[in-house]
Amino acid sequence: MKLAPLLPAFGAPPAEASLRDTAAHGPSHTFRSESTMGFAKKAVLCFLLDRSVEKVAGSTFRGRQASRLANLLSGFGGRPIMGVLALGYLAASGPARRSYGTAFEAAGEAMLITDSLKFVIGRMRPGESGSDPDEFRGLGSGYGSFPSGHTSNAFALATVLAKEHPKHKWLYYALATGVGLARVQQHEHFLSDVFVGAAIGTYAGNQAIKGRTLFGKQRRLHGK
């Protein structure tokens, strides 16, 4: 199924509508609406750039050194990180235990959202579609390019670490960004997969910090 012809055109909301929205729901609701609209515009832009970015990545960043760096960075967002966090949580105590628990919740929430979208959307990876970003096979097809799970995991952890160690947040987000770029270099994802994955990870990390993830709610329900 080709997606490009179906992409909507996003425009700024009329000023009168924004004023009515602010009056009815307050400034925080308006801010969330504008943030959502801003994200949607950026996501659509990434979709439109997918083909061009894939072409540049394919012709420019496929050397041996680039591949080695990409493989190294990808390790920071892989599924085994969940096992590392779980072991850390079980072995640690006090503040360290809470930190491991929050990071585990963030990565788990990101994985849950990401895997659900992969199952529903069924986008083919660049290597499966001949670098065609418009190949979507739908529910249960087994294709899982959109969104990027490595990127969502990396940004979930970066968000938690940035909250706990704000002086080094630039490093955590730089590593997470590197993971996303590595997945494009490895011919595993398109730009839009990585962009949406980063947004999911950031959301999951903030939810974990606030104790609002599914994992966090279950843990509090059972008094753990």
C-alpha positions as CSV (number, residue, x, y, z in Angstrom):
1,M,0.0,0.0,0.0
2,K,1.4,3.4,-1.0
3,L,1.3,6.0,1.7
4,A,2.5,9.2,0.1
5,P,-0.7,10.1,-1.7
6,L,-2.6,9.6,1.5
7,L,-0.5,12.0,3.6
8,P,-2.6,14.9,4.9
9,A,-1.6,18.5,4.6
10,F,-1.1,20.1,8.0
11,G,-1.7,23.8,8.5
12,A,-1.7,26.1,11.5
13,P,-5.0,26.4,13.3
14,P,-6.9,29.6,12.9
15,A,-6.2,32.3,15.5
16,E,-9.9,32.4,16.5
17,A,-9.9,28.6,17.0
18,S,-6.8,28.9,19.2
19,L,-8.4,31.6,21.3
20,R,-11.6,29.6,21.8
21,D,-9.6,26.5,22.7
22,T,-7.6,28.5,25.3
23,A,-10.7,30.0,26.8
24,A,-12.5,26.6,27.0
25,H,-9.6,24.4,28.2
26,G,-6.9,26.7,29.5
27,P,-3.4,27.4,28.2
28,S,-2.0,24.0,29.0
29,H,-4.5,22.3,26.6
30,T,-3.6,24.8,23.9
31,F,0.1,24.1,24.4
32,R,-0.4,20.4,24.1
33,S,-2.5,20.9,20.9
34,E,0.2,23.1,19.4
35,S,2.9,20.6,20.4
36,T,1.0,17.7,18.8
37,M,0.5,19.7,15.6
38,G,4.2,20.6,15.6
39,F,5.1,16.9,16.0
40,A,2.7,15.9,13.2
41,K,4.3,18.4,10.8
42,K,7.8,17.2,11.5
43,A,6.7,13.6,11.2
44,V,5.1,14.3,7.8
45,L,8.3,16.1,6.7
46,C,10.4,13.1,7.7
47,F,8.1,10.8,5.6
48,L,8.6,13.1,2.6
49,L,12.4,13.0,3.1
50,D,12.6,9.2,3.6
51,R,13.5,8.4,0.1
52,S,16.2,11.1,-0.2
53,V,17.8,10.3,3.1
54,E,17.9,6.6,2.3
55,K,19.6,7.4,-1.0
56,V,22.2,9.6,0.6
57,A,22.9,7.1,3.4
58,G,23.2,4.3,0.9
59,S,25.8,6.1,-1.2
60,T,27.7,8.0,1.5
61,F,27.8,6.1,4.8
62,R,28.3,2.5,3.8
63,G,32.0,2.2,4.5
64,R,33.6,-0.3,6.9
65,Q,34.4,2.2,9.6
66,A,30.9,3.7,9.4
67,S,29.4,0.2,9.7
68,R,31.6,-0.6,12.8
69,L,30.5,2.6,14.5
70,A,26.8,1.9,13.6
71,N,27.0,-1.6,15.1
72,L,28.5,-0.3,18.3
73,L,25.9,2.4,18.7
74,S,23.0,0.0,17.9
75,G,23.9,-2.0,21.0
76,F,22.7,0.8,23.2
77,G,19.2,0.4,22.0
78,G,18.8,-3.3,21.6
79,R,16.4,-5.5,23.5
80,P,19.1,-7.1,25.7
81,I,19.2,-3.8,27.6
82,M,16.0,-4.8,29.3
83,G,17.8,-7.8,30.8
84,V,20.7,-5.6,32.0
85,L,18.2,-3.1,33.7
86,A,16.3,-6.0,35.3
87,L,19.5,-7.5,36.8
88,G,20.6,-4.0,38.0
89,Y,17.2,-3.5,39.7
90,L,17.5,-6.9,41.4
91,A,21.1,-6.4,42.5
92,A,20.9,-2.7,43.6
93,S,19.4,-1.0,46.6
94,G,18.3,2.5,47.6
95,P,18.4,5.3,45.0
96,A,20.3,3.0,42.5
97,R,17.5,0.5,42.6
98,R,14.9,3.2,42.0
99,S,16.9,4.4,39.0
100,Y,17.1,1.0,37.5
101,G,13.4,0.5,38.1
102,T,12.5,3.8,36.4
103,A,14.8,3.0,33.4
104,F,13.2,-0.5,33.1
105,E,9.7,0.9,33.1
106,A,10.7,3.5,30.5
107,A,12.2,0.9,28.1
108,G,9.3,-1.5,28.7
109,E,6.7,1.2,27.9
110,A,8.6,2.2,24.8
111,M,8.8,-1.4,23.7
112,L,5.1,-2.0,24.3
113,I,4.1,1.0,22.2
114,T,6.6,0.4,19.5
115,D,5.8,-3.3,19.0
116,S,2.1,-2.6,18.9
117,L,2.6,0.0,16.1
118,K,4.9,-2.4,14.2
119,F,2.2,-5.1,14.4
120,V,-0.6,-2.8,13.2
121,I,1.3,-0.8,10.5
122,G,3.6,-3.5,9.0
123,R,6.1,-1.2,7.2
124,M,8.8,-3.0,5.2
125,R,12.4,-2.2,6.0
126,P,14.6,-0.5,3.4
127,G,16.4,-3.8,2.7
128,E,13.0,-5.5,2.2
129,S,11.3,-2.9,0.0
130,G,14.2,-2.0,-2.3
131,S,14.5,1.3,-0.4
132,D,10.9,2.2,-1.2
133,P,9.5,4.0,1.9
134,D,5.9,3.6,0.8
135,E,5.6,-0.1,1.3
136,F,3.1,-0.7,4.1
137,R,1.6,-4.2,4.4
138,G,-0.7,-3.7,7.4
139,L,-1.9,-5.7,10.4
140,G,0.0,-8.8,11.3
141,S,2.1,-8.8,8.1
142,G,5.3,-9.4,10.1
143,Y,7.1,-6.4,8.8
144,G,8.4,-4.1,11.5
145,S,10.3,-1.1,10.2
146,F,8.0,1.6,11.7
147,P,8.8,2.8,14.2
148,S,12.4,2.0,15.3
149,G,12.6,0.0,18.4
150,H,16.3,0.6,19.0
151,T,15.7,4.3,18.8
152,S,12.7,4.3,21.1
153,N,14.6,2.3,23.7
154,A,17.6,4.6,23.5
155,F,15.6,7.8,23.9
156,A,13.6,6.3,26.8
157,L,16.8,5.6,28.7
158,A,18.3,8.9,27.7
159,T,15.3,10.8,29.0
160,V,15.5,9.0,32.4
161,L,19.3,9.5,32.6
162,A,19.0,13.2,31.6
163,K,16.5,13.7,34.4
164,E,18.7,12.1,37.0
165,H,22.0,13.6,35.7
166,P,21.1,16.8,34.0
167,K,24.7,18.0,33.6
168,H,25.4,15.2,31.2
169,K,22.0,15.1,29.4
170,W,23.7,16.3,26.2
171,L,25.8,13.0,26.2
172,Y,22.8,10.8,26.7
173,Y,20.7,12.4,24.0
174,A,23.8,12.4,21.7
175,L,24.1,8.7,22.2
176,A,20.4,8.1,21.6
177,T,20.6,10.2,18.4
178,G,23.6,8.1,17.3
179,V,21.5,5.0,17.7
180,G,18.8,6.3,15.4
181,L,21.3,7.4,12.8
182,A,23.0,4.0,13.0
183,R,19.8,2.2,12.2
184,V,19.5,4.3,9.1
185,Q,23.1,3.6,8.2
186,Q,22.5,-0.1,8.7
187,H,19.7,-0.1,6.1
188,E,17.2,-1.2,8.8
189,H,15.1,2.0,9.1
190,F,13.9,5.1,7.3
191,L,14.2,8.5,8.7
192,S,10.6,8.7,9.8
193,D,10.9,5.3,11.6
194,V,13.7,6.9,13.7
195,F,12.0,10.2,14.3
196,V,8.8,8.6,15.6
197,G,10.8,6.1,17.6
198,A,12.6,9.0,19.3
199,A,9.3,10.6,20.1
200,I,7.9,7.4,21.6
201,G,11.0,6.9,23.7
202,T,11.0,10.4,25.0
203,Y,7.3,10.1,25.9
204,A,7.9,6.7,27.7
205,G,10.8,8.1,29.6
206,N,8.8,11.1,30.9
207,Q,5.9,8.8,31.8
208,A,8.3,6.5,33.8
209,I,9.7,9.5,35.6
210,K,6.1,10.5,36.6
211,G,5.3,6.9,37.6
212,R,2.5,6.7,34.9
213,T,3.7,3.7,32.8
214,L,1.8,0.4,32.8
215,F,4.8,-1.3,34.5
216,G,4.9,1.4,37.2
217,K,1.2,1.2,37.9
218,Q,1.4,-2.6,38.2
219,R,4.3,-2.4,40.6
220,R,2.6,0.1,42.8
221,L,-0.6,-2.0,42.7
222,H,1.2,-4.9,44.2
223,G,3.2,-2.8,46.6
224,K,6.6,-3.4,45.1
